[in-house]
């Protein structure tokens, strides 16, 4: 069995565990399993689980623990945008949720600044962990002044969308 198939198997097991723990709904689980089965690279497999909290005891967790820092014990409660028309995002440890942030009115959080892409980023809360992911935005996503693709958010992080709109994690 090749490396990609081993990663696919681990990804499917991680999705199963996340579903069993209540971190994803049935519909989201089905979509992510489909994406994992269609994945042609490790990066595409990672796309199916990027925002899921770490679950103890899995091989995936053991591998990820070797390359990723442990999660901060202090969970995120809210993201406050420094834009007059953007509502705060309050995190609920009980319910998993993902918000689409961008300039488009179809986004969950609309940031009316031309430096912000129409679909700029996803912010996800699952099992007390909060993550942000850049959606290949034109002007990028910064956390604490460093450009990121995916980042686990922690209290006191400062997030900058497109170099223009700033938000603080508390």
C-alpha positions in Angstrom: 0.0 0.0 0.0 1.4 3.4 -1.0 1.9 6.5 1.2 -1.1 8.2 -0.2 -3.4 5.3 0.6 -2.0 5.0 4.1 -2.7 8.8 4.6 -6.2 8.3 3.1 -7.0 5.5 5.6 -5.8 7.6 8.5 -7.8 10.6 7.2 -11.0 8.4 7.0 -10.4 7.1 10.5 -9.9 10.7 11.8 -13.1 11.7 10.1 -14.9 8.7 11.7 -13.6 9.7 15.1 -14.5 13.3 14.7 -18.0 12.4 13.6 -18.4 10.0 16.6 -17.2 12.8 18.9 -19.9 15.2 17.5 -17.4 17.6 15.8 -19.0 17.3 12.4 -22.6 16.9 11.3 -23.8 14.0 9.1 -23.9 16.1 6.0 -20.4 17.5 6.6 -19.1 14.0 7.4 -20.4 12.8 4.0 -18.9 15.7 2.1 -15.5 15.3 3.8 -15.4 11.5 3.3 -16.2 12.1 -0.4 -13.4 14.6 -0.6 -10.9 12.2 1.1 -11.8 9.4 -1.3 -11.3 11.7 -4.3 -8.0 13.2 -3.0 -5.0 12.8 -5.2 -2.4 14.3 -2.8 -1.6 14.6 0.9 -2.6 18.3 0.8 -6.1 17.4 -0.5 -6.4 14.8 2.3 -5.4 17.5 4.8 -8.2 19.7 3.4 -10.8 17.2 4.6 -9.6 17.5 8.3 -7.8 20.9 8.6 -10.2 22.2 11.2 -10.8 19.1 13.3 -9.5 19.1 16.9 -6.9 16.6 17.8 -8.2 13.3 19.2 -6.0 11.4 21.6 -5.0 7.8 20.7 -5.0 7.9 16.9 -2.0 7.3 14.7 -2.8 10.5 12.9 -2.6 12.4 16.2 0.7 10.8 17.0 2.2 11.9 13.7 0.7 15.4 13.9 2.0 15.8 17.5 5.5 15.4 16.2 5.2 18.4 13.8 2.6 20.6 15.5 2.7 22.4 18.8 0.2 21.2 21.4 -3.1 23.1 21.6 -3.3 26.0 23.9 -5.3 25.1 27.1 -7.0 28.6 27.0 -9.8 28.3 24.4 -10.9 31.1 22.1 -14.2 32.8 23.1 -14.7 35.5 20.5 -13.2 37.2 17.5 -13.7 41.0 17.5 -13.3 42.8 14.2 -12.0 46.4 14.1 -14.6 47.2 11.4 -17.7 49.1 12.3 -20.1 46.8 10.3 -18.6 43.4 11.1 -20.2 41.5 14.0 -18.1 39.5 16.4 -17.8 35.8 16.1 -18.6 34.0 19.4 -17.4 30.4 19.8 -19.6 27.8 21.3 -17.8 24.7 22.6 -20.9 22.6 22.2 -21.7 23.1 18.6 -19.1 22.9 15.7 -19.4 25.8 13.3 -17.6 27.3 10.3 -17.9 30.9 9.1 -17.0 32.2 5.7 -15.4 35.6 5.8 -15.0 37.9 2.8 -16.2 40.9 0.9 -19.2 39.1 -0.7 -22.7 39.6 0.8 -23.1 35.8 0.7 -20.4 35.4 3.4 -21.3 34.8 7.0 -19.1 37.7 8.0 -18.9 40.5 5.4 -15.8 42.8 5.4 -16.4 45.8 3.2 -12.9 46.6 2.2 -11.4 46.3 -1.4 -8.3 44.6 0.0 -10.4 41.7 1.2 -11.2 38.9 -1.3 -14.8 37.9 -2.0 -14.2 34.6 -0.2 -11.2 35.4 1.9 -11.1 32.8 4.8 -12.8 30.2 6.8 -13.0 30.4 10.6 -13.9 27.1 12.3 -14.7 26.1 15.8 -14.7 22.4 16.7 -14.4 20.8 20.1 -13.1 23.9 21.8 -10.4 24.4 19.2 -10.5 27.4 16.7 -8.8 27.5 13.3 -8.6 29.9 10.4 -7.8 29.0 6.8 -6.9 31.3 3.9 -9.0 30.6 0.8 -6.2 31.6 -1.6 -7.1 35.2 -1.1 -5.4 37.8 -3.3 -3.9 39.8 -0.4 -3.4 37.0 2.1 -4.1 36.3 5.7 -1.8 37.3 8.6 -1.8 36.0 12.1 0.4 38.1 14.5 2.0 39.6 11.4 3.0 36.3 9.7 1.3 35.1 6.6 -0.5 31.8 7.1 -2.5 29.3 5.1 -4.0 27.5 8.1 -3.5 28.4 11.8 -4.8 27.3 15.2 -6.1 30.5 16.8 -5.4 31.3 20.4 -6.4 34.2 22.7 -4.5 37.4 22.0 -3.9 36.5 18.3 -4.3 39.4 15.9 -5.7 38.4 12.5 -5.3 40.7 9.4 -7.4 40.1 6.3 -5.8 41.4 3.1 -3.6 43.8 5.1 -6.6 46.0 5.8 -9.2 44.6 8.2 -7.9 43.5 11.7 -9.5 41.2 14.2 -8.5 40.3 17.7 -9.0 36.8 19.3 -10.1 36.7 22.9 
